[in-house]
Amino acid sequence: MISGEGQSALAQPAQANGSGAAETGANAIAGETLMARLDAAAERILARLLGTPTWLQALGAALLVALYAQRIWTVYADTGLFRRLGFDWGLFYSQASAFAAGDIGAMYQIDRLNPYLQRLTPFTSTPGVPLLQWPSPYPPVVAALMAPLTVMPPPAAFGIWTALSLASAAHLLWRTRQVLPTAGTSRLAVIFFTTLPVLQTFVLGQPVLFLASAMAEAFLALRRGADLRGGLWLGLLAVKPQYGLVLGLFLLWKRRWRAVAGAAMTVGLVVGASALVAGPAAVWDYQAAVSAMGAFRDPYAVPAEMVNWRAVIVNARPGIGNTSGVLLFVALTAATVLAVLAITRDKWVPKAANLDLQLGAVITATFLVSYHSHMHGLVLLTVPLAALWRTAIAAPLLRLSILGLVFLPTAAFVGVTAVGRHLAINYDDPLWVVWPVLTAALLVVLLGASLLTAVRQP
């Protein structure tokens, strides 16, 4: 027989286990209650936002387009082309001009590229003032593809580039319309063309719309199970590898070998074509140029205007040192990646809503953890965001976070430039972005909402 003391001792662990289970259950109930309240609040806000009268939406869009047009025209009247408008494109042009002239060794050397860039000064409003030459860290094959544009007047070449970007924008809208068939085409177009990332893309002459088309095709192919095709499209992001690296690693982790093989083939094609047209030495110079921009406060990278953890650190801790900044960035990146991996470890099921959430979370995280990630790069989120919106029909928090990322940066831009500065332009300040940390914060909210929705997915 067991004594009374022995029975008491045996009962204590059982009581402790019962208490722990009760506490866990209470925490779970409290968590569910909190989520229910957040969902209810998000539902109410969404209902009010989506219930905005059509005439008011149209008026807001018209005023926004007028503001953009006024600002672009003012900048053009003050500076002409290529000093502010088309600034990034001018850097690509100088590299392509060096390539077309056979001056391959100059493609990644700022001092040697400078004479090619100065060919654009006659098209500025101050032709006697030299243009600023910055690095152009793109593979040599990009310069080769742009070389035909160097035989025509630069304004015409820039016009063709813009027209090609518009074609990519049309492709993105077509794919978005397929994902959201009940959304109006006109409404989608107005939202798309008035977002800040798209505005930046056109006024700077960035190539990200082409990459966004590749991302859209990769996303849709991976979602429907066409892994090889998806990988082939994803490999095109080797032009800006920071945008495809995380998704590529995710495919490795998920053992999607056909997708990995497809991506490897396209990356190999980009590298091989670069070596073929410019020589292996140019490929080596390219990677050296990318590495040279790795300093935490690199002046050419302008980290304070980015939309990643690097921007958050630089703006929150202006005096932080290079080593401390990099270590903090690595720590935040690791925490972000681990959170994504913990939630997206479920089985890969093509055409499933949960796969939309997994891919959407990974692509969203890409912009936070990428060491070089500017506002215009968010154009790559176009189709993934549309898929998240479709999936989030019963997830009001996720839908509200999507609206926040799409509209709040633009609202902040309008508030600062139109209301705060009364449309006055200070050319010492960034022209096309305000409060970049706000965008980074909105990405964090979107990522959190995506992961939370994935956890709650039945």
Beta strands, then each sheet from edge to edge (+ up, - down):
end
